[in-house]
Structures are given as C-alpha cells and as structure tokens.
Amino acid sequence: MRKSKFSDQQITAVLADSRGGMATADVCRKHGITSKTLYAWRSKFGTMQGSEVRRLKTLEEENSKLKRIVADQALDIIMLKEVNSKNW
C-alpha cells in the first residue's frame, strides 16, 4: 500500500478546515490536494481525531498482513491436499 505524504495530524487539520466553513476549493488550494482526495478523506475518516486516524491505519496494516498469512496458508493446504490425493 502506498504511503501517504500527509501525516495523521495534517489530515485531521485539513478535515477541520473543511468543517470550519471554508469552501472546498479554498481548502484544497491551501493544502495542495485535490477535491477528490478531500472527499475520500472525509468519507474515510469523517470526524475522527488524530489518534483515532493513527489507530485505524495501524489496524488496516495489521489486517492486510493477516490476510496475506491466510492466503499463504490456503495455498499450502491446497498443495498438501493435491499431494495426498495421488496414489503412491
């Protein structure tokens, strides 16, 4: 997964500016992001604080690692079943 060039605090600051009444175009211009990025952050993080955003990101990383482990184990199981099904 690609690492964001914005820290958790920067993302929450951008969202706070957006909630503070600034126009979307002004917020995007001020922080150097696109409106698509702003709307994606808004839908993903909503009203979260910096610590909550950080926790969400760590949980997502852990989840992706666990999914990779499960996929590897599933491949191993399939391979072992295939080997066991052969008549020796």
Buried (B, 14 or more C-beta within 10 A) or exposed (E): EEEEEBEBEBBBBBBEBBEEEBEEEEBBEEBEBEEEBBEEBBEEBEEBBBEBBBEBBEEEEEEEEEEEEEEEEEEEEEEEEEEEEEEE
